[in-house]
């Protein structure tokens, strides 16, 4: 597949990097689009996925986490993917991520799953929000997929349609 834009960044274990990388991503996509809402969606999704890398990566493994952004040649889809080795005992392990993705895939609307999780948190606070992926699926209208390999490498991909999914034709 040919692309109009492709960016690959390695992600250090640094919260300040997330803020700076998000700003750079915003600036870069401003070169391609005038739509401020689209730019905001890209920035929010990138930021959330970057936060997950910093929170849940196994930094002792030697694998360097990364984020990859790609604008399709037809400029209709943006793919944002992250890749990192997760801690086996982290809340972001394979079962937890797959449960979130499955819930999103089974629901007619991502907002329903997001609202249900917010309600669960209110009823039984457990100290972990687990709202990030649900939030970007619901609020930023992106399709999420996730895969793990045998070495605990997690890859999450968010696909955003360039056309605003919240606007009627």
N, CA, C and O of each residue as an XYZ file, in Angstrom:
676
protein
N       0.846     -1.177      0.000
C       0.000      0.000      0.000
C       0.888      1.235      0.000
O       1.859      1.308      0.753
N       0.571      2.159     -0.804
C       1.311      3.397     -0.906
C       0.738      4.407      0.091
O      -0.454      4.385      0.396
N       1.590      5.276      0.585
C       1.143      6.249      1.572
C       1.498      7.669      1.163
O       2.454      7.896      0.421
N       0.722      8.612      1.651
C       1.003     10.022      1.425
C       1.940     10.556      2.505
O       2.666     11.525      2.281
N       1.921      9.921      3.677
C       2.751     10.323      4.804
C       2.983      9.115      5.678
O       2.069      8.325      5.911
N       4.201      8.968      6.164
C       4.525      7.876      7.068
C       5.567      8.365      8.061
O       6.599      8.915      7.675
N       5.284      8.157      9.354
C       6.176      8.599     10.423
C       6.331      7.458     11.411
O       5.356      6.804     11.781
N       7.562      7.225     11.831
C       7.848      6.185     12.818
C       8.727      6.801     13.903
O       9.795      7.340     13.613
N       8.272      6.720     15.157
C       9.031      7.267     16.282
C       9.265      6.195     17.336
O       8.358      5.431     17.668
N      10.483      6.142     17.859
C      10.704      5.308     19.032
C      10.299      6.129     20.249
O      10.392      7.356     20.240
N       9.851      5.444     21.292
C       9.249      6.128     22.431
C      10.059      5.877     23.700
O      10.076      4.760     24.216
N      10.731      6.915     24.205
C      11.460      6.755     25.460
C      10.490      6.712     26.647
O       9.333      7.115     26.528
N      10.964      6.234     27.760
C      10.150      6.145     28.974
C      10.144      7.520     29.643
O      10.827      7.746     30.643
N       9.357      8.433     29.067
C       9.442      9.820     29.476
C       8.098     10.494     29.201
O       7.654     10.565     28.055
N       7.460     10.986     30.257
C       6.152     11.619     30.095
C       6.236     12.902     29.280
O       5.310     13.223     28.535
N       7.320     13.630     29.412
C       7.478     14.867     28.651
C       7.515     14.585     27.148
O       7.040     15.393     26.351
N       8.081     13.439     26.765
C       8.130     13.053     25.356
C       6.720     12.988     24.769
O       6.506     13.395     23.627
N       5.764     12.483     25.539
C       4.392     12.347     25.047
C       3.838     13.706     24.630
O       3.247     13.839     23.558
N       4.028     14.695     25.463
C       3.518     16.031     25.169
C       4.197     16.589     23.918
O       3.531     17.113     23.026
N       5.510     16.475     23.859
C       6.251     17.011     22.711
C       5.936     16.250     21.426
O       5.770     16.857     20.368
N       5.855     14.931     21.516
C       5.537     14.127     20.326
C       4.132     14.440     19.827
O       3.909     14.532     18.620
N       3.186     14.603     20.745
C       1.814     14.946     20.356
C       1.767     16.279     19.626
O       1.052     16.424     18.634
N       2.523     17.249     20.113
C       2.596     18.560     19.451
C       3.204     18.436     18.052
O       2.723     19.056     17.103
N       4.256     17.638     17.930
C       4.893     17.425     16.619
C       3.938     16.749     15.644
O       3.868     17.123     14.473
N       3.212     15.766     16.125
C       2.235     15.062     15.293
C       1.163     16.040     14.815
O       0.778     16.033     13.646
N       0.691     16.873     15.726
C      -0.305     17.897     15.384
C       0.240     18.837     14.304
O      -0.441     19.118     13.317
N       1.451     19.313     14.494
C       2.075     20.226     13.527
C       2.238     19.555     12.171
O       1.955     20.166     11.141
N       2.684     18.323     12.160
C       2.899     17.591     10.917
C       1.593     17.420     10.142
O       1.555     17.682      8.940
N       0.528     16.986     10.808
C      -0.736     16.784     10.108
C      -1.393     18.096      9.703
O      -2.218     18.114      8.789
N      -1.042     19.192     10.365
C      -1.510     20.515      9.934
C      -0.982     20.863      8.546
O      -1.580     21.681      7.846
N       0.118     20.258      8.142
C       0.650     20.478      6.794
C      -0.218     19.811      5.726
O      -0.200     20.214      4.562
N      -0.968     18.801      6.125
C      -1.768     18.026      5.175
C      -3.254     18.363      5.203
O      -3.957     18.174      4.210
N      -3.733     18.866      6.348
C      -5.168     19.103      6.502
C      -5.430     20.454      7.153
O      -4.660     20.904      8.002
N      -6.532     21.104      6.746
C      -6.978     22.348      7.366
C      -8.041     22.092      8.437
O      -8.405     22.999      9.186
N      -8.522     20.885      8.503
C      -9.613     20.518      9.409
C      -9.095     20.397     10.849
O      -8.431     19.421     11.199
N      -9.405     21.394     11.668
C      -8.914     21.424     13.055
C      -9.486     20.282     13.893
O      -8.809     19.773     14.787
N     -10.714     19.878     13.617
C     -11.309     18.753     14.363
C     -10.565     17.452     14.047
O     -10.308     16.653     14.946
N     -10.226     17.242     12.795
C      -9.468     16.057     12.407
C      -8.101     16.066     13.088
O      -7.666     15.047     13.624
N      -7.433     17.201     13.066
C      -6.112     17.312     13.693
C      -6.225     17.002     15.182
O      -5.371     16.312     15.738
N      -7.258     17.501     15.819
C      -7.480     17.224     17.238
C      -7.686     15.735     17.489
O      -7.139     15.184     18.444
N      -8.472     15.083     16.635
C      -8.709     13.634     16.778
C      -7.395     12.862     16.666
O      -7.136     11.957     17.459
N      -6.573     13.214     15.691
C      -5.286     12.549     15.499
C      -4.415     12.752     16.741
O      -3.785     11.812     17.225
N      -4.385     13.969     17.243
C      -3.567     14.281     18.415
C      -4.038     13.508     19.651
O      -3.215     12.966     20.389
N      -5.340     13.455     19.879
C      -5.887     12.758     21.048
C      -5.577     11.261     20.970
O      -5.141     10.668     21.957
N      -5.796     10.655     19.820
C      -5.529      9.218     19.668
C      -4.036      8.936     19.856
O      -3.665      8.005     20.571
N      -3.194      9.724     19.225
C      -1.746      9.539     19.371
C      -1.320      9.680     20.821
O      -0.546      8.871     21.332
N      -1.824     10.702     21.475
C      -1.463     10.959     22.874
C      -1.857      9.787     23.769
O      -1.070      9.345     24.606
N      -3.064      9.293     23.591
C      -3.542      8.176     24.418
C      -2.700      6.920     24.196
O      -2.337      6.235     25.153
N      -2.394      6.624     22.949
C      -1.583      5.442     22.662
C      -0.158      5.606     23.189
O       0.439      4.641     23.666
N       0.385      6.811     23.107
C       1.708      7.076     23.673
C       1.694      6.910     25.197
O       2.625      6.344     25.770
N       0.655      7.395     25.839
C       0.540      7.223     27.297
C       0.537      5.744     27.671
O       1.184      5.340     28.637
N      -0.189      4.948     26.909
C      -0.230      3.513     27.200
C       1.150      2.886     27.091
O       1.492      2.001     27.875
N       1.940      3.331     26.134
C       3.300      2.801     25.998
C       4.115      3.111     27.254
O       4.782      2.234     27.803
N       4.056      4.354     27.697
C       4.851      4.734     28.868
C       4.346      4.005     30.115
O       5.147      3.576     30.945
N       3.042      3.864     30.253
C       2.476      3.217     31.444
C       2.743      1.716     31.499
O       3.031      1.177     32.567
N       2.651      1.038     30.356
C       2.581     -0.417     30.397
C       3.754     -1.165     29.768
O       3.732     -2.395     29.721
N       4.760     -0.470     29.293
C       5.885     -1.159     28.651
C       6.807     -1.819     29.664
O       7.031     -1.313     30.764
N       7.330     -2.960     29.256
C       8.362     -3.647     30.020
C       9.702     -3.063     29.570
O      10.257     -3.493     28.559
N      10.210     -2.109     30.297
C      11.432     -1.398     29.917
C      12.693     -2.230     30.132
O      13.756     -1.892     29.612
N      12.580     -3.296     30.882
C      13.755     -4.130     31.151
C      13.986     -5.178     30.064
O      14.995     -5.883     30.096
N      13.085     -5.289     29.122
C      13.182     -6.326     28.095
C      14.195     -5.991     27.006
O      14.698     -6.888     26.329
N      14.492     -4.717     26.835
C      15.400     -4.306     25.766
C      14.682     -3.886     24.500
O      15.292     -3.271     23.625
N      13.389     -4.205     24.378
C      12.629     -3.778     23.199
C      12.333     -2.291     23.308
O      11.934     -1.811     24.370
N      12.524     -1.571     22.233
C      12.244     -0.138     22.227
C      10.840      0.064     21.662
O      10.594     -0.253     20.498
N       9.915      0.589     22.474
C       8.548      0.822     22.004
C       8.523      1.856     20.887
O       9.437      2.669     20.753
N       7.446      1.811     20.079
C       7.357      2.754     18.971
C       5.907      3.096     18.648
O       4.971      2.387     19.016
N       5.767      4.222     17.938
C       4.479      4.628     17.384
C       4.705      4.867     15.897
O       5.731      5.408     15.486
N       3.737      4.455     15.112
C       3.832      4.566     13.662
C       2.545      5.232     13.177
O       1.448      4.787     13.512
N       2.682      6.291     12.393
C       1.527      7.001     11.843
C       1.607      6.950     10.331
O       2.672      7.124      9.740
N       0.460      6.709      9.720
C       0.426      6.561      8.271
C      -0.853      7.168      7.706
O      -1.953      6.874      8.173
N      -0.694      8.008      6.706
C      -1.818      8.582      5.975
C      -1.893      7.868      4.637
O      -0.925      7.856      3.877
N      -3.047      7.273      4.349
C      -3.197      6.540      3.092
C      -3.022      7.483      1.906
O      -3.264      8.686      2.006
N      -2.602      6.914      0.793
C      -2.350      7.709     -0.408
C      -3.594      8.475     -0.851
O      -3.492      9.598     -1.344
N      -4.765      7.868     -0.674
C      -6.003      8.547     -1.059
C      -6.440      9.590     -0.017
O      -7.437     10.288     -0.200
N      -5.683      9.679      1.060
C      -5.915     10.641      2.147
C      -7.284     10.475      2.790
O      -7.884     11.447      3.250
N      -7.775      9.245      2.820
C      -9.074      8.973      3.430
C      -8.970      8.301      4.789
O      -9.935      8.302      5.554
N      -7.804      7.723      5.101
C      -7.640      6.990      6.352
C      -6.284      7.284      6.976
O      -5.270      7.403      6.288
N      -6.297      7.397      8.292
C      -5.063      7.559      9.047
C      -4.958      6.356      9.973
O      -5.892      6.043     10.711
N      -3.818      5.690      9.926
C      -3.554      4.541     10.796
C      -2.492      4.965     11.804
O      -1.432      5.475     11.438
N      -2.795      4.746     13.068
C      -1.840      5.031     14.132
C      -1.653      3.730     14.896
O      -2.609      3.183     15.446
N      -0.426      3.239     14.930
C      -0.199      1.986     15.638
C       0.964      2.132     16.602
O       1.903      2.895     16.374
N       0.870      1.381     17.677
C       1.948      1.331     18.653
C       2.379     -0.106     18.834
O       1.611     -1.044     18.624
N       3.626     -0.251     19.229
C       4.171     -1.582     19.445
C       5.069     -1.516     20.675
O       5.991     -0.702     20.740
N       4.793     -2.374     21.642
C       5.613     -2.429     22.841
C       5.466     -3.780     23.529
O       4.459     -4.471     23.379
N       6.498     -4.133     24.287
C       6.416     -5.340     25.100
C       5.789     -4.946     26.419
O       6.254     -4.022     27.086
N       4.734     -5.646     26.793
C       4.025     -5.298     28.025
C       4.506     -6.161     29.177
O       5.025     -7.261     28.986
N       4.321     -5.639     30.364
C       4.613     -6.402     31.563
C       3.567     -7.499     31.687
O       2.375     -7.241     31.522
N       3.992     -8.691     31.971
C       3.064     -9.830     32.053
C       1.987     -9.596     33.102
O       0.833     -9.972     32.895
N       2.343     -8.988     34.216
C       1.369     -8.802     35.291
C       0.672     -7.452     35.253
O      -0.054     -7.107     36.186
N       0.880     -6.681     34.189
C       0.240     -5.363     34.134
C      -1.234     -5.510     33.801
O      -1.668     -6.527     33.259
N      -1.996     -4.472     34.137
C      -3.422     -4.484     33.835
C      -3.671     -4.417     32.339
O      -4.791     -4.642     31.882
N      -2.637     -4.111     31.579
C      -2.771     -3.947     30.129
C      -2.323     -5.221     29.413
O      -1.862     -5.183     28.273
N      -2.467     -6.328     30.099
C      -2.018     -7.578     29.494
C      -2.999     -8.054     28.426
O      -4.024     -7.426     28.159
N      -2.649     -9.167     27.838
C      -3.416     -9.664     26.686
C      -4.911     -9.798     26.981
O      -5.739     -9.362     26.182
N      -5.259    -10.391     28.110
C      -6.679    -10.592     28.426
C      -7.430     -9.272     28.537
O      -8.540     -9.136     28.024
N      -6.819     -8.302     29.210
C      -7.486     -7.023     29.412
C      -7.691     -6.281     28.089
O      -8.774     -5.762     27.820
N      -6.646     -6.237     27.277
C      -6.747     -5.549     25.989
C      -7.756     -6.254     25.089
O      -8.584     -5.602     24.452
N      -7.691     -7.570     25.035
C      -8.611     -8.310     24.172
C     -10.056     -8.140     24.628
O     -10.968     -8.064     23.805
N     -10.256     -8.081     25.934
C     -11.609     -7.869     26.473
C     -12.160     -6.519     26.007
O     -13.325     -6.418     25.624
N     -11.321     -5.488     26.041
C     -11.745     -4.162     25.597
C     -12.076     -4.179     24.107
O     -13.117     -3.664     23.697
N     -11.208     -4.761     23.305
C     -11.424     -4.812     21.851
C     -12.684     -5.623     21.537
O     -13.486     -5.220     20.695
N     -12.859     -6.764     22.209
C     -14.045     -7.595     21.985
C     -15.327     -6.843     22.342
O     -16.318     -6.911     21.615
N     -15.298     -6.132     23.455
C     -16.482     -5.361     23.860
C     -16.821     -4.306     22.806
O     -17.990     -4.093     22.484
N     -15.797     -3.653     22.279
C     -16.029     -2.646     21.237
C     -16.585     -3.278     19.967
O     -17.497     -2.733     19.346
N     -16.039     -4.420     19.583
C     -16.479     -5.087     18.352
C     -17.898     -5.636     18.457
O     -18.598     -5.734     17.449
N     -18.328     -5.995     19.665
C     -19.656     -6.560     19.859
C     -20.741     -5.495     20.001
O     -21.921     -5.775     19.790
N     -20.352     -4.303     20.350
C     -21.326     -3.228     20.575
C     -21.732     -2.570     19.265
O     -20.950     -2.511     18.316
N     -22.951     -2.084     19.228
C     -23.382     -1.355     18.032
C     -22.740      0.026     17.989
O     -22.524      0.569     16.905
N     -22.434      0.602     19.143
C     -21.803      1.920     19.229
C     -20.734      1.894     20.313
O     -20.980      1.400     21.413
N     -19.559      2.416     20.017
C     -18.464      2.454     20.990
C     -18.847      3.276     22.221
O     -18.394      2.979     23.327
N     -19.665      4.291     22.040
C     -20.057      5.139     23.159
C     -20.802      4.342     24.226
O     -20.729      4.675     25.408
N     -21.519      3.290     23.819
C     -22.239      2.445     24.775
C     -21.254      1.732     25.700
O     -21.480      1.656     26.907
N     -20.175      1.215     25.145
C     -19.166      0.495     25.924
C     -18.438      1.475     26.842
O     -18.172      1.169     28.005
N     -18.123      2.634     26.319
C     -17.446      3.680     27.093
C     -18.314      4.099     28.287
O     -17.824      4.187     29.413
N     -19.582      4.352     28.040
C     -20.500      4.760     29.106
C     -20.655      3.643     30.145
O     -20.702      3.912     31.346
N     -20.733      2.401     29.685
C     -20.859      1.271     30.606
C     -19.630      1.167     31.508
O     -19.761      0.908     32.704
N     -18.442      1.365     30.945
C     -17.217      1.292     31.751
C     -17.174      2.444     32.755
O     -16.758      2.247     33.897
N     -17.594      3.641     32.349
C     -17.628      4.758     33.302
C     -18.593      4.447     34.443
O     -18.319      4.767     35.600
N     -19.712      3.828     34.114
C     -20.685      3.435     35.132
C     -20.092      2.364     36.067
O     -20.268      2.437     37.283
N     -19.394      1.379     35.500
C     -18.727      0.338     36.307
C     -17.751      0.970     37.293
O     -17.707      0.599     38.466
N     -16.979      1.916     36.807
C     -15.995      2.593     37.667
C     -16.678      3.321     38.808
O     -16.194      3.322     39.940
N     -17.809      3.942     38.499
C     -18.543      4.672     39.527
C     -19.096      3.709     40.575
O     -19.068      4.006     41.770
N     -19.598      2.558     40.129
C     -20.185      1.574     41.037
C     -19.123      0.846     41.866
O     -19.319      0.598     43.055
N     -17.994      0.503     41.226
C     -16.916     -0.236     41.894
C     -15.569      0.360     41.528
O     -14.882     -0.162     40.651
N     -15.183      1.440     42.185
C     -13.873      2.032     41.860
C     -12.751      1.048     42.218
O     -12.726      0.493     43.317
N     -11.838      0.845     41.285
C     -10.745     -0.097     41.534
C      -9.361      0.545     41.386
O      -8.338     -0.134     41.466
N      -9.351      1.866     41.168
C      -8.077      2.561     41.028
C      -7.510      2.553     39.618
O      -6.513      3.225     39.354
N      -8.127      1.805     38.706
C      -7.671      1.736     37.317
C      -8.839      2.114     36.415
O      -9.898      1.488     36.457
N      -8.636      3.138     35.604
C      -9.770      3.586     34.787
C     -10.054      2.647     33.620
O     -11.211      2.330     33.341
N      -8.999      2.201     32.938
C      -9.162      1.376     31.732
C     -10.116      2.040     30.740
O     -10.897      1.370     30.064
N     -10.039      3.358     30.666
C     -10.925      4.105     29.780
C     -10.244      4.576     28.501
O     -10.932      4.936     27.546
N      -8.923      4.585     28.451
C      -8.200      5.193     27.337
C      -8.594      4.676     25.967
O      -8.970      5.460     25.096
N      -8.514      3.383     25.765
C      -8.863      2.817     24.456
C     -10.349      3.007     24.161
O     -10.733      3.304     23.030
N     -11.180      2.832     25.190
C     -12.620      3.035     24.999
C     -12.918      4.490     24.635
O     -13.767      4.771     23.789
N     -12.213      5.395     25.282
C     -12.415      6.820     25.019
C     -12.098      7.179     23.575
O     -12.880      7.865     22.918
N     -10.949      6.715     23.077
C     -10.599      7.107     21.708
C     -11.510      6.436     20.681
O     -11.771      6.999     19.618
N     -11.990      5.241     20.997
C     -12.938      4.594     20.083
C     -14.259      5.358     20.056
O     -14.845      5.564     18.993
N     -14.722      5.776     21.235
C     -16.020      6.457     21.323
C     -15.944      7.920     20.899
O     -16.727      8.369     20.062
N     -15.009      8.655     21.471
C     -14.972     10.100     21.238
C     -14.301     10.494     19.925
O     -14.639     11.518     19.331
N     -13.361      9.687     19.481
C     -12.620     10.035     18.264
C     -13.005      9.163     17.080
O     -12.431      9.289     15.998
N     -13.976      8.281     17.280
C     -14.536      7.434     16.222
C     -13.465      6.679     15.446
O     -13.405      6.736     14.218
N     -12.631      5.979     16.181
C     -11.627      5.178     15.476
C     -11.890      3.699     15.711
O     -12.431      3.293     16.740
N     -11.501      2.933     14.752
C     -11.609      1.476     14.815
C     -10.316      0.964     15.430
O      -9.228      1.338     14.992
N     -10.427      0.110     16.442
C      -9.250     -0.410     17.130
C      -9.074     -1.897     16.890
O     -10.042     -2.658     16.870
N      -7.842     -2.294     16.712
C      -7.486     -3.706     16.685
C      -6.265     -3.874     17.577
O      -5.509     -2.930     17.805
N      -6.087     -5.078     18.071
C      -4.922     -5.364     18.909
C      -4.466     -6.784     18.659
O      -5.269     -7.673     18.372
N      -3.168     -6.983     18.771
C      -2.626     -8.334     18.668
C      -1.429     -8.467     19.596
O      -0.691     -7.511     19.832
N      -1.256     -9.670     20.111
C      -0.113    -10.021     20.945
C       0.632    -11.141     20.243
O       0.024    -11.979     19.578
N       1.938    -11.155     20.390
C       2.671    -12.317     19.909
C       3.167    -13.118     21.114
O       2.892    -12.763     22.260
N       3.887    -14.180     20.848
C       4.334    -15.084     21.917
C       5.353    -14.451     22.861
O       5.644    -15.019     23.913
N       5.895    -13.301     22.513
C       6.885    -12.621     23.354
C       6.289    -11.443     24.124
O       7.020    -10.560     24.571
N       4.972    -11.429     24.278
C       4.262    -10.350     24.973
C       4.397     -9.002     24.276
O       4.329     -7.956     24.920
N       4.589     -9.028     22.953
C       4.629     -7.792     22.175
C       3.198     -7.448     21.789
O       2.512     -8.221     21.121
N       2.770     -6.285     22.220
C       1.429     -5.804     21.939
C       1.490     -4.793     20.809
O       2.305     -3.870     20.828
N       0.625     -4.976     19.829
C       0.473     -3.980     18.773
C      -0.983     -3.549     18.772
O      -1.889     -4.372     18.648
N      -1.191     -2.253     18.911
C      -2.539     -1.684     18.852
C      -2.584     -0.770     17.648
O      -1.682      0.040     17.436
N      -3.641     -0.902     16.856
C      -3.812     -0.011     15.712
C      -5.156      0.691     15.815
O      -6.191      0.075     16.067
N      -5.102      1.993     15.614
C      -6.302      2.821     15.554
C      -6.413      3.364     14.145
O      -5.467      3.961     13.632
N      -7.558      3.163     13.517
C      -7.803      3.680     12.169
C      -8.863      4.768     12.250
O      -9.950      4.560     12.787
N      -8.527      5.931     11.706
C      -9.437      7.068     11.706
C      -9.799      7.413     10.277
O      -8.929      7.522      9.413
N     -11.088      7.584     10.033
C     -11.512      8.080      8.720
C     -11.284      9.577      8.712
O     -11.583     10.271      9.684
N     -10.753     10.066      7.604
C     -10.498     11.498      7.482
C     -11.813     12.267      7.467
O     -11.913     13.341      8.060
N     -12.813     11.726      6.796
C     -14.139     12.358      6.780
C     -14.721     12.246      8.191
O     -14.698     11.170      8.790
N     -15.232     13.332      8.710
C     -15.760     13.365     10.072
C     -16.938     12.406     10.203
O     -17.973     12.609      9.567
N     -16.793     11.355     11.026
C     -17.873     10.368     11.164
C     -19.072     10.893     11.933
O     -20.130     10.263     11.937
N     -18.920     12.046     12.586
C     -20.012     12.611     13.382
C     -20.878     13.577     12.583
O     -21.904     14.051     13.072
N     -20.465     13.864     11.365
C     -21.203     14.817     10.530
C     -22.001     14.059      9.474
O     -21.510     13.111      8.860
N     -23.233     14.495      9.279
C     -24.056     13.908      8.216
C     -23.664     14.551      6.888
O     -23.176     15.680      6.836
N     -23.898     13.788      5.812
C     -23.594     14.335      4.462
C     -24.531     15.440      4.092
O     -24.419     16.006      3.004
